[in-house]
């Protein structure tokens, strides 16, 4: 029988020197990456965003985890699409497997989790369930409509109420359509971000190998320059942290 949620969180917090209060917080992927780093010591923790708050950041962390699995020939499938939704059951099962894997493979060597992530913040919010704008927005409109309807005086004229109702229905339909379109754009953005992130990781890994051999590759440097370039007027989103920044 696997450990309880309380036992797993106590083990995880002690191992990684973090302060998770819910198994769901593991859905950011950062903790899973560092569990593997405590075993193998070669996960690029400077690229892992331990305080990730957006799904595209979660996906980037899981890409690093997948690379680690491939590198060490770990055949366990990673159900990324389920884990990034930060549901308790999916993350509980994967955390239980991670603990069993750690018990089997950890060599007892000393491990400094804070130093390995260079003191990067780990303040993942306790409530990180994915947003559902279409349901929330539509629900608010329906609720508002119900309250407004409840305030209509019994003696008032209802003959003219059809037009406002039709207008609300049209707005709700437009809102649903916009939300569907937005969700499609977000999926497309996350898809291409993940691909660029893969390229970035591969380039960085190759440059590190070349640096260790006192070599360089101008083409890889040019690719890296393109990846990190910004357009005039571009501003880094608030809360974004450069992976090379120290804390």
WOKA-V888761 format. One record per residue. N is the residue number from 0. D_FIRST is the distance of its C-alpha to the first C-alpha in Angstrom with 1 decimal. Layout:
n->(N:N)
d_first->(D_FIRST:D_FIRST)
This chain:
n->(0:1:2:3:4:5:6:7:8:9:10:11:12:13:14:15:16:17:18:19:20:21:22:23:24:25:26:27:28:29:30:31:32:33:34:35:36:37:38:39:40:41:42:43:44:45:46:47:48:49:50:51:52:53:54:55:56:57:58:59:60:61:62:63:64:65:66:67:68:69:70:71:72:73:74:75:76:77:78:79:80:81:82:83:84:85:86:87:88:89:90:91:92:93:94:95:96:97:98:99:100:101:102:103:104:105:106:107:108:109:110:111:112:113:114:115:116:117:118:119:120:121:122:123:124:125:126:127:128:129:130:131:132:133:134:135:136:137:138:139:140:141:142:143:144:145:146:147:148:149:150:151:152:153:154:155:156:157:158:159:160:161:162:163:164:165:166:167:168:169:170:171:172:173:174:175:176:177:178:179:180:181:182:183:184:185:186:187:188:189:190:191:192:193:194:195:196:197:198:199:200:201:202:203:204:205:206:207:208:209:210:211:212:213:214:215:216:217:218:219:220:221:222:223:224:225:226:227:228:229:230:231:232:233:234:235:236:237:238:239:240:241:242:243:244:245:246)
d_first->(0.0:3.8:6.7:9.0:12.3:14.2:12.5:12.7:16.3:17.2:16.3:18.0:21.0:21.5:21.3:23.6:25.7:25.3:24.9:22.6:21.9:20.0:17.4:20.2:22.4:20.6:22.3:25.5:24.1:25.5:22.3:20.8:24.2:24.2:20.7:22.3:25.5:23.9:23.0:26.1:28.6:30.5:29.3:32.5:31.3:34.8:34.4:31.0:31.8:29.3:31.0:31.1:31.9:33.0:31.2:33.5:32.5:28.8:29.7:31.7:28.8:26.6:29.6:29.4:25.7:26.6:29.4:27.2:24.9:28.0:29.6:26.7:26.1:22.5:22.1:19.3:21.0:21.2:21.6:24.2:25.8:22.7:21.5:25.1:25.1:22.8:20.7:17.5:15.1:16.5:16.4:12.9:11.6:14.2:13.5:9.8:11.5:14.3:12.4:11.0:14.6:16.1:14.4:15.9:19.2:20.3:23.2:23.6:26.8:28.1:27.5:29.5:28.0:31.0:33.5:31.7:32.1:35.5:34.8:34.3:33.3:29.7:30.6:28.5:29.1:26.4:27.5:27.8:27.4:29.9:33.3:34.7:38.4:39.6:37.7:38.4:42.1:42.8:41.1:43.2:46.3:45.5:44.8:48.0:49.9:48.8:49.9:53.1:53.8:53.2:55.8:58.5:61.3:62.0:65.7:65.0:66.0:63.2:65.4:64.7:60.9:60.3:61.2:58.7:55.9:56.7:56.7:53.3:51.9:53.5:52.0:48.5:49.0:50.1:47.1:44.6:46.5:46.4:42.7:42.0:44.3:42.7:39.2:40.7:42.3:39.2:37.3:40.2:40.4:36.7:37.2:40.2:38.8:35.8:38.3:40.4:37.5:36.7:40.3:40.4:37.5:39.0:42.4:41.1:39.2:42.4:44.6:42.5:42.8:46.5:46.9:45.4:48.1:50.8:51.2:51.3:51.4:53.7:52.2:48.7:50.2:52.0:48.8:47.1:50.2:50.0:46.3:47.1:50.4:51.1:53.9:56.5:55.5:51.8:49.8:46.2:44.1:43.5:40.3:40.3:40.1:41.5:39.0:41.6:42.2:41.2:40.0)
